[in-house]
Amino acid sequence: MNLDFAQFIPSLPYILKGVLVTLKIVLLAGVLGFIFGIILSLFKISSIKVLGWFADLYTSIFRGTPLVLQLMLIYFGSPQIFGYQIEPYTAAVLSFSLNSGAYISEIIRAGILAVDKGQQEAAMALGVPYRKMMWDIILPQALKNILPALLNEFISLTKESAIVTTIGVMDVMRRSYQVGAEYYSYFEPLLIAGLIYYVLVIALTFLGKAVEGRMRRSD
Amino acid sequence: MIKIEKLYKNYGKLEVLKGITTSIKTGEVVAIIGPSGSGKSTFLRCMNYLEKPTDGKIWFGDQEITDKKTNIMKVRQNVGMVFQHFHLFPHKTVLENLTYAPIKVKGLSKAEAEKIGLELLERVGLSDKASEFPNRLSGGQKQRVAIARALAMQPEVMLFDEPTSALDPEMVKEVLDVMKSLAHTGMTMAIVTHEMGFAKEVADRVLFLDNGMLVEDSPPQEFFTNPKSSRAQEFLQKML
């Protein structure tokens, strides 16, 4: 195999700049998706049926169609949806957070249901109102149990973010592709991109382990 | 303090409570006993509305808790409850378990709540465990913390739902001792229990439930030596 990485060294800073773009999308979409996920999961376990139906419908739509389709619908459809063309970056954050909200809501719902019912009774017996009970007693215990599943979701979000290439966002993927086009040689820059994604995911894994360790101190 | 009138509870077609009428006076210690499936836990859990009665009325003081307009959360602040399986908050330390509700529900300052919490921990003999997590404690210690947690809200009544049934035998005494000393302070208590010796010694009254009905209501001396109903006689024969 004949690999020549040397010729791509001048292009490295250009590709690496894409890390910031990727991170900006993933972090914001991750946080927003997490918030959507909590809200949707609370809807799903709510005694108000309409909220449950809404959350179930939402989940089935966002899980039932390809992410790249959702991304393109939001980006290219924005003039018809919002009345003006939104930035590719905005479309990326919006579609990723809406999409991962659907997945995360199922993860959180499972986590809440797995918390011993006695916890809720103990809180009720102390006169703790529903919202405080959820926020202070149930959710922290649920989160501890679902941390590995959440980490999975954030990892796939990081990698899937590469599809923003299709709407022209200058992320790691698109930049390495362009560098490849410039040199008529795609293999090496794509390997570089792969390495960058891999390092990002490993970093995320370590971060997740650290958080989990902290949450497990009560065991 | 608590008045119960014609209390019924059904789960679908299953009738668990079939019209119980009784009352608990301030300062009274009432033991609720009976065979399993007799409805005694359900009866106790109706008193703070963890179970919603199918029919009947319950008053706490002059508030009718079965009235839809009553703010049950407010009432529960005055009714402490101790569960068979403790239900301590595992992600909070022992002291945080005690201070959580006083701070978040009653609006006490952290300092006030911690003062009360530490006093209570001393009372149940667990001062040295304040910063431990519940998972590090033995069953008996957990249950003592659970009692202290309920007391931290400074309730007027304490409900105990088989507080020693999940404990290893050698830990039963430490929990009963805490409950005994609590009874001596004049706390109003309703205790679902299988500890006959404890009921005999500490209770002012014994309620014997069978098949969802209140079969006997008498002082312990009378109940244990001379039970009126044949059902209670049978039950006591098996227990002793």
HADDOCK unambig.tbl for C-alpha pairs under 7 A between the chains (distance, minus, plus):
assign (segid A and resid 118 and name CA) (segid B and resid 87 and name CA) 5.59 0.50 0.50
assign (segid A and resid 119 and name CA) (segid B and resid 87 and name CA) 5.66 0.50 0.50
assign (segid A and resid 119 and name CA) (segid B and resid 89 and name CA) 6.86 0.50 0.50
assign (segid A and resid 122 and name CA) (segid B and resid 87 and name CA) 6.11 0.50 0.50
assign (segid A and resid 125 and name CA) (segid B and resid 76 and name CA) 5.77 0.50 0.50
assign (segid A and resid 125 and name CA) (segid B and resid 80 and name CA) 6.85 0.50 0.50
assign (segid A and resid 125 and name CA) (segid B and resid 81 and name CA) 6.20 0.50 0.50
assign (segid A and resid 126 and name CA) (segid B and resid 76 and name CA) 6.05 0.50 0.50
assign (segid A and resid 126 and name CA) (segid B and resid 77 and name CA) 5.57 0.50 0.50
assign (segid A and resid 126 and name CA) (segid B and resid 80 and name CA) 6.79 0.50 0.50
assign (segid A and resid 126 and name CA) (segid B and resid 101 and name CA) 6.47 0.50 0.50
assign (segid A and resid 127 and name CA) (segid B and resid 73 and name CA) 4.58 0.50 0.50
assign (segid A and resid 127 and name CA) (segid B and resid 74 and name CA) 6.41 0.50 0.50
assign (segid A and resid 127 and name CA) (segid B and resid 76 and name CA) 5.00 0.50 0.50
assign (segid A and resid 127 and name CA) (segid B and resid 77 and name CA) 4.98 0.50 0.50
assign (segid A and resid 127 and name CA) (segid B and resid 105 and name CA) 6.88 0.50 0.50
assign (segid A and resid 128 and name CA) (segid B and resid 101 and name CA) 6.68 0.50 0.50
assign (segid A and resid 128 and name CA) (segid B and resid 105 and name CA) 5.94 0.50 0.50
assign (segid A and resid 141 and name CA) (segid B and resid 91 and name CA) 6.88 0.50 0.50
assign (segid A and resid 218 and name CA) (segid B and resid 90 and name CA) 6.80 0.50 0.50
assign (segid A and resid 218 and name CA) (segid B and resid 91 and name CA) 5.68 0.50 0.50
assign (segid A and resid 218 and name CA) (segid B and resid 133 and name CA) 5.54 0.50 0.50
assign (segid A and resid 219 and name CA) (segid B and resid 135 and name CA) 6.08 0.50 0.50
